[in-house]
Amino acid sequence: MRILAVDDDPVILDVLGEVLSSFGYTNVTFASSGQDGLTILQNDQQGFDTLLFDIQMPHMDGITLTKLTRDLYRYKDVPILMLTAMSDKVYVDRAFQAGATDYVTKPFETFELRSRMCVAKRLADEQKKLSDVITSVRNIVQQDRQISVEDPYSVQELDCMIPLPAFHNYLKQLGRGSLFSSSLVAFKIENIERLYRSMSDYEYICALTDAADAISTALPFRQFLMTHAGNGKFICVAEGVNRELIDSLPTDIAHVIEEIDPCYGDGRPLMLSVLVGEPIPLRFRGGDAINRAITSAVTKVEHHSISVPSYGQQRHSIPLFRMSSTK
C-alpha cells in the first residue's frame, strides 16, 4: 500500500515513518507542507492508496488540502486520515465535510493508529472495486445491473454527504468527546425496491442524488452530515433536533422534490416519496452503542415513519437525465 503523509513537523514525520514501518507499511512518501503534498498528488503517476494529513499547518491547512485532494479525480474516494492534536467537534465536522475518512489524534497510540490503518487499507481495497463498478455504469448500454439496491452507494455531489464507513468513523470520533447533544434521523425513499426495478443503474444513481438533495435542502439544522446506507435509506446526524422540526420535514421535503422535478431518462416523471423517521438521541459512547442507535433510527423509519406527501401530479415531462446540482 502506497501512503502519503503530510505534516509540517519533521519530528511527527519521523515518528510516523517508524511506526508505519513497524506495521509493515514501508512504501511511505513524506511532505512537509500542504502545498508540497498537493504538488506530489498532482504529479505522481502511480497513485497513493491512503493519505495522512495533519490539520494544523501554515499556509495550507489539512482541511484545505483535503478539499483540493477530493477535486482530483483519482483521489475522490481514497481514504484520508486526519492527524491532529485538536479534538474539538468543530474541527472534526470540518474535516469530515471536506472529505476526511477518519481521524487520529496526536500523540499517537500505537494500537489506535494500527487499527485506523487497517480500516483504511480495507476501504482502499473496497474503493478500487467500487471504482471499477462505477466506470462500468458510466459505459452502460444494456440494462445489466451492476449496482444492487442494498449497496450503500456514496452520493458524491453534495457536500453534506459522506460515505457510510466515514459516517461510522465520524460518530465514533464524536463519541470520544461530547457527542451527546446530537441525534440521528433516518429517511427512506418509499417503494425503493419497485423504483429500483424500473430503472437503469444511472437512473437509480440520479434518483438517490435527487432524494439526498431534497432531504439536505429541507433540513433546518445549521450543521449536519448525512450518509446513504443502502436500500434508499439515508441517515443524518445533527444537533438541536426536536420533534417540532421533524414534524415539518415531510411537507418541506415534498416541496423540494417538486422543484427538482426528477424524471426517468426518457422524460417520464419519476414519483419520489420520502419517509421520515423519529429522531434517536445519541446518549452513550462506544461503537456498540452507536451501532444500536443507527439500527434504531433505521427501524424507526421502517415502522414508525412520517410519510411525505407525493407531489408531481402536474410534472412536466422534460428529460432530466442528470445528477442533481449541489447545495
Solvent accessible surface area in square Angstrom, and as a share of the most:
residue,aa,sasa,rsa
1,M,62,0.28
2,R,32,0.12
3,I,0,0.00
4,L,0,0.00
5,A,0,0.00
6,V,0,0.00
7,D,0,0.00
8,D,58,0.30
9,D,56,0.29
10,P,93,0.58
11,V,98,0.56
12,I,30,0.15
13,L,20,0.10
14,D,97,0.50
15,V,60,0.35
16,L,0,0.00
17,G,21,0.20
18,E,128,0.57
19,V,29,0.17
20,L,0,0.00
21,S,56,0.36
22,S,81,0.53
23,F,27,0.11
24,G,56,0.54
25,Y,25,0.10
26,T,107,0.62
27,N,75,0.39
28,V,27,0.15
29,T,43,0.25
30,F,81,0.34
31,A,6,0.04
32,S,64,0.41
33,S,34,0.22
34,G,0,0.00
35,Q,93,0.41
36,D,70,0.36
37,G,0,0.00
38,L,13,0.07
39,T,55,0.32
40,I,47,0.24
41,L,5,0.03
42,Q,100,0.44
43,N,97,0.50
44,D,32,0.17
45,Q,150,0.67
46,Q,135,0.60
47,G,10,0.10
48,F,8,0.03
49,D,27,0.14
50,T,0,0.00
51,L,0,0.00
52,L,0,0.00
53,F,0,0.00
54,D,6,0.03
55,I,4,0.02
56,Q,126,0.56
57,M,13,0.06
58,P,75,0.47
59,H,196,0.88
60,M,25,0.11
61,D,40,0.21
62,G,0,0.00
63,I,2,0.01
64,T,56,0.33
65,L,0,0.00
66,T,0,0.00
67,K,111,0.47
68,L,64,0.32
69,T,0,0.00
70,R,42,0.15
71,D,114,0.59
72,L,44,0.22
73,Y,148,0.56
74,R,119,0.43
75,Y,2,0.01
76,K,63,0.27
77,D,32,0.17
78,V,22,0.13
79,P,2,0.01
80,I,0,0.00
81,L,2,0.01
82,M,0,0.00
83,L,0,0.00
84,T,2,0.01
85,A,76,0.59
86,M,37,0.16
87,S,81,0.52
88,D,78,0.40
89,K,51,0.22
90,V,87,0.50
91,Y,71,0.27
92,V,5,0.03
93,D,4,0.02
94,R,95,0.35
95,A,0,0.00
96,F,0,0.00
97,Q,63,0.28
98,A,9,0.07
99,G,19,0.18
100,A,3,0.02
101,T,14,0.08
102,D,2,0.01
103,Y,2,0.01
104,V,1,0.01
105,T,50,0.29
106,K,37,0.16
107,P,123,0.78
108,F,36,0.15
109,E,126,0.57
110,T,78,0.45
111,F,163,0.68
112,E,40,0.18
113,L,0,0.00
114,R,107,0.39
115,S,33,0.22
116,R,22,0.08
117,M,0,0.00
118,C,68,0.41
119,V,23,0.13
120,A,1,0.01
121,K,86,0.37
122,R,132,0.48
123,L,8,0.04
124,A,7,0.05
125,D,62,0.32
126,E,82,0.37
127,Q,31,0.14
128,K,115,0.49
129,K,146,0.62
130,L,53,0.26
131,S,49,0.32
132,D,96,0.50
133,V,44,0.25
134,I,18,0.09
135,T,71,0.41
136,S,41,0.26
137,V,5,0.03
138,R,130,0.48
139,N,106,0.54
140,I,46,0.23
141,V,132,0.76
142,Q,121,0.54
143,Q,124,0.55
144,D,93,0.48
145,R,79,0.29
146,Q,81,0.36
147,I,6,0.03
148,S,42,0.27
149,V,13,0.08
150,E,103,0.46
151,D,55,0.28
152,P,64,0.40
153,Y,18,0.07
154,S,14,0.09
155,V,3,0.02
156,Q,62,0.28
157,E,53,0.24
158,L,6,0.03
159,D,112,0.58
160,C,15,0.09
161,M,14,0.06
162,I,8,0.04
163,P,44,0.27
164,L,35,0.18
165,P,48,0.30
166,A,2,0.01
167,F,0,0.00
168,H,48,0.21
169,N,7,0.04
170,Y,7,0.02
171,L,0,0.00
172,K,69,0.29
173,Q,12,0.05
174,L,6,0.03
175,G,4,0.04
176,R,123,0.45
177,G,34,0.33
178,S,90,0.58
179,L,1,0.00
180,F,60,0.25
181,S,75,0.48
182,S,3,0.02
183,S,12,0.08
184,L,0,0.00
185,V,1,0.00
186,A,0,0.00
187,F,0,0.00
188,K,25,0.11
189,I,0,0.00
190,E,56,0.25
191,N,80,0.41
192,I,2,0.01
193,E,73,0.33
194,R,127,0.46
195,L,6,0.03
196,Y,30,0.11
197,R,171,0.62
198,S,55,0.35
199,M,7,0.03
200,S,12,0.07
201,D,1,0.01
202,Y,68,0.26
203,E,25,0.11
204,Y,0,0.00
205,I,7,0.04
206,C,8,0.05
207,A,2,0.02
208,L,0,0.00
209,T,0,0.00
210,D,5,0.03
211,A,0,0.00
212,A,0,0.00
213,D,13,0.07
214,A,0,0.00
215,I,0,0.00
216,S,0,0.00
217,T,66,0.38
218,A,14,0.11
219,L,13,0.06
220,P,64,0.40
221,F,15,0.06
222,R,243,0.89
223,Q,74,0.33
224,F,22,0.09
225,L,3,0.01
226,M,0,0.00
227,T,0,0.00
228,H,3,0.01
229,A,30,0.23
230,G,0,0.00
231,N,41,0.21
232,G,0,0.00
233,K,29,0.12
234,F,0,0.00
235,I,1,0.00
236,C,1,0.01
237,V,4,0.03
238,A,5,0.04
239,E,76,0.34
240,G,53,0.51
241,V,26,0.15
242,N,72,0.37
243,R,115,0.42
244,E,140,0.63
245,L,55,0.27
246,I,0,0.00
247,D,76,0.40
248,S,54,0.35
249,L,1,0.00
250,P,7,0.05
251,T,62,0.36
252,D,58,0.30
253,I,0,0.00
254,A,1,0.01
255,H,88,0.39
256,V,20,0.11
257,I,4,0.02
258,E,64,0.29
259,E,142,0.64
260,I,26,0.13
261,D,25,0.13
262,P,0,0.00
263,C,11,0.06
264,Y,19,0.07
265,G,27,0.26
266,D,97,0.50
267,G,3,0.03
268,R,123,0.45
269,P,50,0.31
270,L,5,0.03
271,M,73,0.33
272,L,3,0.02
273,S,12,0.07
274,V,0,0.00
275,L,24,0.12
276,V,0,0.00
277,G,0,0.00
278,E,49,0.22
279,P,32,0.20
280,I,22,0.11
281,P,57,0.36
282,L,5,0.02
283,R,160,0.58
284,F,139,0.58
285,R,154,0.56
286,G,40,0.38
287,G,29,0.28
288,D,105,0.55
289,A,14,0.11
290,I,2,0.01
291,N,68,0.35
292,R,151,0.55
293,A,12,0.09
294,I,16,0.08
295,T,87,0.50
296,S,40,0.26
297,A,0,0.00
298,V,29,0.17
299,T,62,0.36
300,K,57,0.24
301,V,0,0.00
302,E,67,0.30
303,H,132,0.59
304,H,105,0.47
305,S,39,0.25
306,I,43,0.22
307,S,63,0.41
308,V,3,0.02
309,P,63,0.40
310,S,67,0.43
311,Y,63,0.24
312,G,7,0.07
313,Q,149,0.66
314,Q,161,0.72
315,R,26,0.10
316,H,126,0.56
317,S,77,0.50
318,I,98,0.50
319,P,93,0.58
320,L,44,0.22
321,F,102,0.42
322,R,71,0.26
323,M,48,0.21
324,S,5,0.03
325,S,87,0.56
326,T,75,0.43
327,K,137,0.58
